[in-house]
Amino acid sequence: MTKRRVLVVTAIRSEYDILSSIIQALERHPLTEPGVVVTGAHLSPLYGYTVREIVADGFPIVARIESLLNSDSSAGRIKSAAVQLSGLVDLFVQQQPAFVIAPMDREEAITVALAGAYMRIPVVHVGGGDTAEDANIDNAVRHAVTKLAHLHMVSSTRSAERVIRLGEEPWRVHVVGDPGLDRLLSTPEISSEELWAGLGTEPVSGPFAVLIQHPILSEAASGVSHIRVTLDALLHTGLRVFVSYPNSDSGSQQIIDIIEKYASRYPQVFYLYRNLSRIIFVNLLRRAHVLVGNSSAGIVEAPLLHLPGVNIGPRQRGREHSENVIFVEPNLEAIETAVHKAVFDKKFRETVANCSNPYGDGHSGERIAEILAEHPIEDRLLNKINTF
């Protein structure tokens, strides 16, 4: 029997880490074969040329679409998406895949969904139905992709209900959990010596924080002041802090400039990294005492690690979450107080140690591969009917 070719499009490291278990499961299933399409920040030296991680994992890369313009503006981001869309159309004509996977809520989700919907290729949306009250463009993109997609792989029952309220037929919606959790269970533990060697630092004694803070389009003008406040608050805590570069959204270069200045000024406090291997990053989170910033990792992955999270500002606000997260405004005193609670409050840490995760059990990739191997590809799938 001919295997079904499933194209998986990825443009940034954080997204690839979520999708990697799906790719692996598709590769292992006897009725499916993945083809990885690499684009966006993966191919940019500024963001660590992370395509090397995909190559190292041994996954089959069927195309590399150069799309990321050297720009820090919102106009540059949408022009990059236009380049990406053009490349995807040509690729889909060439490959004629059985399915294409539209990941989550970035521009590659909407470009994949547009191309697939117009070309009558079944679009599989991973991560639909989620929402936040942060007015970020990601929310609108996520819901738009839902209306273009043919199958929905959602992370929770609440997300499934929201997708159905958007008018999608219930048979299209599958609650599979969040694939981002899969890597946490599959990544082996390493010793402290291996961790510090991989980070290139001296061993850190005592509690430490991890900081991942991204720009948000709805508050682009405030991004610089917000990251300064966060860094100043963390300075006041006395913790050592491992700082990640932000994603490639507009405004990221300004944040990069600030965190590089702080890392240069306070080298014994802030340890800055552009990209870490999965095994180092996951084991860093396993040993961290708090995850600070506004990354979805604090919402989705951290509960599985029983890791406290301090979410700063509107990004992620209103998302389904566990008891591990403290939401605060970008205010120095509020951030410092929240971090102190997350690290030193025994009662709160006991709550986090026993928290549940609404995003699944870490076996999403296998479920998605099984669905795509067996689901009929017919007119019923391709002809969308709204059920408002």
N, C-alpha and C positions, 0 to 999 in steps of 0.2 A: 504494500500500500504506500502511495506517495505521501511523504510527510508534508504537513502544512507549514509553509513559511510564514513566520511572524516577525515583522520588523519592529524593533524597539528603538525609539529615538531618545537620545540623551544629550544634554547640552552643558551640564555642570556637575561637579563632583558630588554634591549633596544629593542630587537627583539620581545619579548613577548608583549610589550606595543603596537607595531605596529600590531601584529597578533590578539590581544585580541578582537577587534571589529569583526573580521571575525569569531572567535570562537563563540562569542555571537550571531551573526546573524545566523550561522549554527544551533545553539541550538534553536533559536526561530522559524526557518523555519519548517513547518510541514513535509517537504520531506527530510530533512537532519538531521544528528546527528554527532557532532564532537567527535573526540577522541584525546586528547592532549598527545603528546609524549615529555617527558621532558628529556633533556640530557645536556652535556657540563657544562658551568659555573653555571647553575641553581642549580646543585647538589654539588657545591663546597663552603665550609665555607669561603674560601678566598674571594669569590665574593658575600658573604652575604647569601648564601643558599636560593636563591630567588624563589625556588620552593614553598616556603611558600606563596608567593603572589598569585600563581596560585591556590593553595589550598584555600586560603582566598576568591578568586573570585568564588569558587564553581564549576569550570569547571572539567569535567571528565578526569582524568589522567589515560590513559590506560597502560602506561609503563614509567619506569624511567631507562634510559640507562646511566650508569656510563661510561664516556668516557674521561674526562679531566685529562690528566697526570699533575703531579706537576712539570711542566717544563716551562722555560721562553724562550725556543729556537724554531726556526722554525721547527726543526726535531720533537720536542715534539708535536707541533700543528698538523702535518700531521699524526703522530702516533695516536694521539687522534681521528683524523678523521677516521682512519682505524678501531679503536675499535667501533666507532659510526656506521660505515657502516655495520659491522658484526651484531651488535645488531638490526639495522633496517631491515636487510634481514630476520632474524628470526621472527621479529615482523610482517612484512608484510605477511609472510607465515601463521602465526597464525590468523591475523585479516582479511585478504582478503578485504581490503577497496575498495570502489568505486573510490575514488580519494586520492592522497596524495599531500599535499601542501609543495612545496620547497620555503623557505623564502629567498628572496633577494640574498645575495652575500657572505655569510659566508660558512664555511665548511659543515654545515648541509644542505645547499642548494644543494651542489654537491653530498653529500652522498644520500640524498633523491632522487635526480634526477637519479643517477646511478642505485640505487636499483629499483626504479619504472620503468625506461625504460627497463631494462633487464628482469624484471618480468611481463611486459605488464600490469602494473597498471597505469592509467592515472595520469600524473604528472602536477600539476598546479603551475606555477611559478609566484610568486608575486614580482613585482618590476623589471621585466626585461626591457631591452632597455635603462636603465639609463647608464650614463658613466661619467668618470672624467679623467682629464689629469694628474693624480698623479702617474701613473705607479704602483699603488698598485695592489696586487694579486686579490683583490675583483672584479676589472673590468673584468679580464679574467674569473674568476669563474662565474660571472653574465652572460657573453655571452655564456660560455660553457653550463650552465644550460638551457639557451634559446634553444640551439640546442638539448637538451635531453627532454625538456618539451613538453607536448601535448597541453596545454592551457596557455595563457599568460595574466595575469591581470596586466596591465601597468598603470602608474600613469598619463601619459600625451600623447597628440597627437604626440609630438616629439619622445617620447619613442616608441610609436606604429610604427612610420615610421622607426625607427632604427631596431626594431625587424623584420619588413618585409624586410628591406634591407639585413638582415642576412639570408634570404632565407625562412622565415616562411610564411606559407599560411595565407593570411589576415583573413580568417574566424576564425582562432585560436586566434586572438588578440582582446582583449577587453580593452577599455580605461575606467577604473573604479575610477581613482584617487588613492592617497596614503592613505592606511588605518591608517597610523600614525596620520592623522588629525582627525580621528573619535573620539579618546579619548579626544582631546582638547574640542570638543563640548559637549561631554557627561560627562566630569568631573565637578562636581558642584563647584561653588566658595565658599570659606570659608573666615572668617574674618581674619584680620591681627593677632589678638590674637591667633586664632587657628593655624595659620601658624607658628608663632614664637614658640608656645608651641610644635608643631609637629617637628620643627627643633631642639628644645632644646637649643635655644639661646635667649639672650635678644633682644628686638626689635631693628632693625637697622633703624636709621633715615638717610634720604638722599639716594641718588642713590647707587645701588650696582650691582655687576656683578655675573654671573654664569660662571664657567669655566669647560668645558668638552674637554679634549685633549687626543687623543688616539695615540698609536704607529702606525707607518706605515712601512710595510715590506721593501719597496724600500729604506727607509732611517732609517733603524733600528739603525745604529751606531750613528745617530744624535739625537735620541729621547731624551736622557738625556739633551743635550745642549739646545734643543728646549724648553723643559718644563722649564728649568732654566730661559731662556730668557723671556718666557711668564710670569712667576711668578715675576721676577724682574721688568718687565714693569708694571705689575698690582700694584706692591708695589709703584711705582712712581706716579701712578694715584691718590692714596689716597682713593680709593674705598674699601669697604668691598667686599669680594669675597667668594662665596659658591663654593667649589671645589668638583667635582665628581671623584670617582675612574675611571680609564680607563677600556676599555674592556679587554678581556682575551687573546688578540693577543700577539705574541712573542714580548718581550720588555716591557710588561706592568709592570712587577715587578720593573724594574728600575725606571719607572715613579712614581709608588706608593711610592718607597723609598724617592724620591725627594719631592713629595707633602707632605708626612708625616713630613719630616724634616722642611719644610717651615711652616706648620701648627703648629708645636711645637715651632718654633722660633718666629712666629708672630701670636699668638693666637687671637689677636684682629683684625686681617686683614683677615686671611684665615680660613674658616669654612669647615672642611673636612667631607664628608659623603660617606659611602660605598654604601648604597642604600637608596632611599626614596620611600615611598608609592606613588602611582600615584597621589593621591589627593594633597599631599604635593608638589611633584615635579612640577605638572602643575601649581599650584597656586604660586609657587616660580617663575616660568617663567613669569607668568602673571604680577608679580610686579617688575621683574628685569628690569634694564635699558639697559643691553647689555649681549649677550651670546658670550663668547670668547672661542676659541679653534679650533677644527676641526671636530666637530660632525655633522652628517647629520641633527640633530635637527635644526641647524642654517639655513640650506637650505630649509628643508621641512616644519617643524612645525612653526618655528619662524615667517614667514610672516603672518600666520593666526592670530598670537597674536600681530602683528605689533611690533615685538621685533627686534631691531638692532642686527646684528651679525658681529663679527670680526673673519674671518676664517684665521688661521695661517698656513703657509706652503702649500705644494702641495696637501694635502688630501682635496678632494671635488673640487679642482680647475677644471674649465671647465664644471661643472655640470649646468644643467638648474637651474636658480635661479631668485629670485625677487630682487627688489631694496633695500632690507633691509641689504644685505651682503656687507661687505668691505673685500676684499682679500688682505692680506699682507704677506710679507716674514717674517721668524722667526728672526726679527731684533728688538732690544729693542726700538729704537726710532720710528720705523714704527708702532709697536704694540701700544705703548703709544699714539702716534698721532691718530691712528685709533679709539682707545677706547675713547679718549677725544672727537673726532668728534661724535661718536655714542651716547655718553651720553649728551653732552652739545651743539652740533650744532643744533640750532632750525630749520634751513632750512632742514637739513638732516632728523631730527626726524619727520618733517611734511611730508616729502616724504615717510618715513617708515609707518607713520600713515595711508597713503592712498595707500599703495602698494597692489598689487594683488598677489594671490598665484597660480603658474602654476600647482600645484599638487592636485587640486581638492577642493571639498566642504565639506568633512567630512562625506560622506555617502557611503564609499567604501565597507565596510563589507556587507551591505545589497545587493549591486549589485553583489558581488562575490557569496554570498549564493544563490541568485536567479539563476545565471548562472549554478552553480553546481547542483542545484535541477532539472533543465530542460534540460541540454545539453545531447544529445544522447551519450551513451557509446557503441561504435561500432568500427568495423575495421577501418573505415575512420578516427576516432579519434586516434587510436593507431598506424596506419601505416603512419609514417612521410614521406613526400615528400618535398624535397628542391625545391625552385622556383628561384634559382639563374639565 
